[in-house]
Amino acid sequence: MSTDDQSPPAYDGTTSDSTVRYPHDIKPGQHNINTQAYAVEGAASQGLYPNATEHYVPPTAEPASHNDTRYEMASANVPTAPPVASLPVQSGYQQNQYPNQYQQQQIQHQQPQYQQQGAQLQNVVPGTVFIGEPVTFHIYRQGWVSRDCRILQSDKKTVAYHIDYPRSFFGSWHVNMRRSGANGPTVFLITKSAMGSDFTIQDPVNPALTTKVVRSGGVIGKRKHAFAAFDGKQYAWKGAGLGGDLKLVCYPLKTVAAFYHRKKHAWAKEGRLEILPGGQHILDLVVATGFCVEEWERQNH
């Protein structure tokens, strides 16, 4: 038998080289058949059905470059891991590098909670600019002889604070500021010597919370009563004229935190205290200092 009569081996779907194989009954050039239709692209490198020894290419993969065996994933809706929302713990180096930011974080966690009547006021970072409604208090004296005062809420009925102010022969102060009435818990103890114009405000539960209000300026002209609040900021009650209203200014931004509006030609009502949102996080201290500054100026004018 000649070589031309021998039948080619059966086609098994794979090839070992790039040569195109044909069925045994078809030869090149016969029957005008387009032999390119039988060509399998890339048959030399990959079979029709991948086996365990072949590299699997995902359906969304595309070649990184021409004739390159590396693949890059095409754009597809492939799920990814969510971002981790966590903050690293500051090291000692970071604390030294950013001292102001670290100190503000410490103050935010250490400063005490202050409560407004019927609501809880959250801690805030010092220097925050506030926008919102003011908190209003009305100050009434108990009588012609007594120096005790009642500080009422905006409804003029609910007692927010009671000022227990006993008389002394030499002009010294020993004032007890209570919450919610004459028998309520003590908020601050306020003292002043007979010869001085400065007074001290202290929290009896936490004596470390103590501040001193220092007066400067003239009696008739511009006057100033400055103190350091428990949020680490400097504040000052300021007035511009004899018997005029007072305003509480926060430094160094010089933002107004509160107003004290004096009541004129009234035998019982002393005035109205309006605390803006910028001073509501130190509500008790603003009330205490506002009362003390007004009382000092009333006694010395």
C-alpha positions as CSV (number, residue, x, y, z in Angstrom):
1,M,0.0,0.0,0.0
2,S,1.3,3.4,-0.9
3,T,1.7,6.3,1.5
4,D,-1.1,8.2,-0.1
5,D,-3.6,5.4,0.6
6,Q,-2.9,5.4,4.3
7,S,-5.7,6.9,6.5
8,P,-4.7,9.7,8.8
9,P,-5.2,9.2,12.5
10,A,-8.6,10.1,14.0
11,Y,-9.0,13.7,15.1
12,D,-9.1,14.0,18.9
13,G,-9.8,17.7,19.3
14,T,-6.3,18.8,20.2
15,T,-3.0,19.3,18.4
16,S,0.6,19.4,19.4
17,D,1.5,22.1,16.9
18,S,-0.1,24.8,14.8
19,T,-0.8,22.5,11.8
20,V,-4.5,22.3,10.9
21,R,-5.9,18.8,10.9
22,Y,-8.8,17.7,8.7
23,P,-11.2,14.8,8.7
24,H,-9.9,11.7,6.8
25,D,-12.3,12.2,3.9
26,I,-11.2,15.8,3.2
27,K,-8.0,17.0,1.7
28,P,-6.7,20.5,1.0
29,G,-8.0,21.9,-2.3
30,Q,-10.8,19.3,-2.7
31,H,-14.5,20.2,-3.1
32,N,-13.8,24.0,-2.9
33,I,-14.1,23.8,0.9
34,N,-12.9,26.8,2.9
35,T,-10.4,25.0,5.1
36,Q,-10.0,28.1,7.3
37,A,-13.3,27.3,8.9
38,Y,-11.7,24.3,10.5
39,A,-8.9,26.3,12.0
40,V,-9.0,26.7,15.8
41,E,-7.3,29.9,17.0
42,G,-4.7,29.3,19.6
43,A,-5.0,25.6,19.3
44,A,-1.3,25.2,19.8
45,S,-1.3,26.7,23.2
46,Q,-4.7,25.7,24.6
47,G,-7.2,22.9,23.9
48,L,-10.9,23.2,23.4
49,Y,-11.5,21.9,26.9
50,P,-9.1,22.9,29.6
51,N,-7.8,20.2,31.9
52,A,-6.2,20.3,35.3
53,T,-2.8,21.0,33.9
54,E,-3.8,24.1,32.0
55,H,-4.0,27.6,33.4
56,Y,-7.7,28.7,33.9
57,V,-8.5,32.1,32.5
58,P,-11.6,33.8,34.0
59,P,-14.3,34.8,31.5
60,T,-13.9,38.5,32.3
61,A,-10.1,38.4,31.8
62,E,-8.3,40.1,29.0
63,P,-4.7,39.9,27.8
64,A,-2.5,42.6,29.3
65,S,-0.8,43.0,25.9
66,H,-0.5,41.2,22.6
67,N,1.0,37.7,22.8
68,D,1.2,37.9,26.5
69,T,0.3,35.1,28.9
70,R,-0.6,37.5,31.7
71,Y,-4.2,38.6,32.2
72,E,-5.9,41.6,33.7
73,M,-9.4,41.6,34.9
74,A,-11.8,43.5,32.8
75,S,-14.2,46.0,34.3
76,A,-17.0,44.0,36.0
77,N,-19.3,44.2,39.0
78,V,-16.9,42.3,41.2
79,P,-17.6,42.5,45.0
80,T,-14.9,44.1,47.0
81,A,-14.3,44.2,50.8
82,P,-15.8,47.2,52.5
83,P,-13.4,49.9,53.9
84,V,-12.3,49.6,57.5
85,A,-13.6,52.6,59.5
86,S,-11.2,52.7,62.3
87,L,-8.7,55.3,63.6
88,P,-5.2,54.3,64.7
89,V,-4.1,54.9,68.2
90,Q,-1.8,57.9,68.5
91,S,1.7,57.1,69.4
92,G,3.9,59.3,71.7
93,Y,5.6,60.7,68.6
94,Q,2.2,61.7,67.1
95,Q,1.1,63.3,70.4
96,N,4.3,65.4,70.4
97,Q,4.0,66.3,66.8
98,Y,0.4,67.4,67.0
99,P,0.0,68.6,70.7
100,N,-3.0,71.0,70.1
101,Q,-5.1,68.3,68.4
102,Y,-4.2,65.7,71.1
103,Q,-5.0,68.1,74.0
104,Q,-8.4,69.0,72.5
105,Q,-9.2,65.3,72.3
106,Q,-8.2,64.9,76.0
107,I,-10.3,68.0,77.0
108,Q,-13.3,66.6,75.1
109,H,-13.2,63.4,77.1
110,Q,-12.3,65.0,80.5
111,Q,-14.6,68.0,80.7
112,P,-17.7,67.4,82.8
113,Q,-21.3,67.0,81.5
114,Y,-23.5,70.0,82.0
115,Q,-27.3,69.6,82.0
116,Q,-29.9,72.1,80.8
117,Q,-33.3,71.8,82.5
118,G,-35.0,68.9,80.8
119,A,-32.3,68.2,78.2
120,Q,-28.8,66.7,78.1
121,L,-26.1,68.9,76.6
122,Q,-23.3,66.9,74.8
123,N,-19.6,67.6,75.2
124,V,-18.1,69.7,72.5
125,V,-14.7,70.5,71.2
126,P,-13.4,73.9,72.5
127,G,-13.6,76.6,69.8
128,T,-16.7,75.1,68.1
129,V,-19.0,77.7,66.4
130,F,-22.6,77.0,67.4
131,I,-25.8,77.9,65.6
132,G,-29.2,77.5,67.4
133,E,-31.7,78.9,69.9
134,P,-30.5,80.7,73.0
135,V,-31.3,79.6,76.6
136,T,-33.0,82.3,78.6
137,F,-33.2,82.7,82.4
138,H,-35.0,85.4,84.5
139,I,-33.4,86.5,87.8
140,Y,-35.7,87.6,90.6
141,R,-34.7,88.8,94.1
142,Q,-36.6,87.1,97.0
143,G,-37.5,90.4,98.7
144,W,-36.4,93.9,99.8
145,V,-34.2,92.7,102.6
146,S,-33.1,89.3,101.5
147,R,-30.3,89.0,99.0
148,D,-31.3,85.5,97.9
149,C,-32.4,85.1,94.3
150,R,-34.4,82.7,92.2
151,I,-33.3,82.1,88.7
152,L,-36.3,80.9,86.6
153,Q,-36.5,79.3,83.2
154,S,-38.0,81.0,80.1
155,D,-41.5,80.1,81.3
156,K,-40.9,82.3,84.4
157,K,-42.3,79.5,86.6
158,T,-39.8,76.7,86.8
159,V,-36.9,77.3,89.2
160,A,-33.6,76.4,87.5
161,Y,-31.3,77.7,90.3
162,H,-31.5,79.2,93.8
163,I,-28.9,81.6,95.1
164,D,-28.4,81.3,98.8
165,Y,-26.7,84.6,99.7
166,P,-26.4,85.3,103.4
167,R,-25.4,88.7,104.6
168,S,-22.0,89.5,106.1
169,F,-20.8,92.5,108.1
170,F,-17.6,93.1,106.2
171,G,-18.7,92.5,102.6
172,S,-17.3,89.0,102.1
173,W,-19.2,86.5,100.0
174,H,-20.2,83.0,100.9
175,V,-22.8,82.2,98.3
176,N,-24.3,78.8,97.6
177,M,-25.7,78.2,94.2
178,R,-28.3,75.3,94.2
179,R,-30.1,73.6,91.4
180,S,-33.9,73.5,91.1
181,G,-34.7,75.3,94.4
182,A,-33.6,76.2,97.9
183,N,-33.3,72.5,98.9
184,G,-31.6,71.4,95.7
185,P,-28.0,70.1,95.4
186,T,-25.2,72.6,95.4
187,V,-23.8,73.4,92.0
188,F,-21.1,76.0,93.0
189,L,-19.7,77.6,96.1
190,I,-18.8,81.3,95.4
191,T,-16.5,83.2,97.8
192,K,-15.0,86.7,97.8
193,S,-12.9,88.5,100.4
194,A,-14.1,91.7,102.0
195,M,-11.3,93.8,100.6
196,G,-11.0,92.4,97.1
197,S,-13.0,92.6,93.9
198,D,-12.2,89.1,92.6
199,F,-14.2,86.0,93.6
200,T,-13.7,82.3,93.3
201,I,-16.2,79.7,92.0
202,Q,-15.7,76.1,93.0
203,D,-17.5,72.8,92.4
204,P,-17.8,71.2,95.9
205,V,-18.2,67.7,94.4
206,N,-15.0,68.1,92.3
207,P,-12.8,70.7,93.9
208,A,-10.4,70.6,91.0
209,L,-13.1,72.5,89.0
210,T,-12.3,75.9,90.4
211,T,-11.9,79.2,88.6
212,K,-11.2,82.8,89.7
213,V,-13.0,85.8,88.2
214,V,-10.6,88.7,88.0
215,R,-11.9,92.3,87.5
216,S,-10.1,95.0,85.5
217,G,-11.0,98.4,84.1
218,G,-12.7,101.5,85.6
219,V,-15.9,101.8,87.5
220,I,-17.8,104.0,85.1
221,G,-16.1,103.3,81.8
222,K,-15.1,100.0,80.1
223,R,-14.9,97.2,82.6
224,K,-14.0,93.5,82.4
225,H,-14.4,90.4,84.5
226,A,-12.3,87.6,83.1
227,F,-12.1,84.0,84.0
228,A,-10.8,80.6,82.6
229,A,-13.6,78.2,82.0
230,F,-13.5,74.5,82.4
231,D,-13.3,73.9,78.6
232,G,-9.8,75.5,78.6
233,K,-11.0,78.8,77.0
234,Q,-10.7,82.3,78.3
235,Y,-14.0,84.3,78.8
236,A,-14.8,87.8,80.1
237,W,-18.0,89.7,81.0
238,K,-17.7,93.1,79.5
239,G,-19.7,96.3,79.9
240,A,-19.3,99.8,78.3
241,G,-21.3,102.1,80.5
242,L,-22.6,102.6,84.0
243,G,-25.7,100.4,84.5
244,G,-25.5,99.1,80.9
245,D,-26.0,95.5,79.8
246,L,-23.2,93.0,79.9
247,K,-21.9,90.5,77.3
248,L,-19.8,87.4,77.7
249,V,-17.0,87.2,75.2
250,C,-15.0,84.1,74.4
251,Y,-11.3,84.5,73.5
252,P,-9.3,84.4,71.3
253,L,-12.0,84.4,68.6
254,K,-13.9,87.1,70.5
255,T,-17.3,85.4,69.9
256,V,-20.2,86.4,72.1
257,A,-21.4,83.6,74.3
258,A,-24.1,85.3,76.4
259,F,-25.9,88.6,77.3
260,Y,-27.0,89.9,80.7
261,H,-29.9,92.4,80.2
262,R,-30.4,94.5,83.2
263,K,-34.0,95.2,84.2
264,K,-34.6,98.9,85.0
265,H,-37.3,100.3,87.3
266,A,-38.3,96.9,88.7
267,W,-38.3,96.2,92.4
268,A,-38.1,92.4,92.2
269,K,-36.6,91.4,88.9
270,E,-32.9,91.9,88.5
271,G,-32.5,91.0,84.9
272,R,-32.6,88.5,82.1
273,L,-29.7,86.2,81.2
274,E,-29.5,85.0,77.6
275,I,-27.0,82.2,76.9
276,L,-26.2,81.7,73.2
277,P,-25.3,78.3,71.8
278,G,-21.6,79.1,72.1
279,G,-21.9,79.1,75.9
280,Q,-24.4,76.4,76.6
281,H,-21.8,73.7,77.1
282,I,-20.7,75.6,80.2
283,L,-24.2,76.6,81.2
284,D,-23.8,76.4,85.0
285,L,-20.6,78.4,84.9
286,V,-22.1,81.1,82.7
287,V,-25.1,81.5,85.1
288,A,-22.8,81.7,88.1
289,T,-20.4,84.2,86.7
290,G,-23.2,86.3,85.2
291,F,-24.9,86.6,88.6
292,C,-21.7,87.4,90.4
293,V,-20.6,90.1,88.0
294,E,-24.0,91.7,88.1
295,E,-24.2,91.6,91.9
296,W,-20.7,93.0,92.3
297,E,-21.5,96.0,90.0
298,R,-24.9,96.5,91.7
299,Q,-23.2,96.7,95.1
300,N,-20.4,99.1,93.9
301,H,-22.5,101.5,91.9
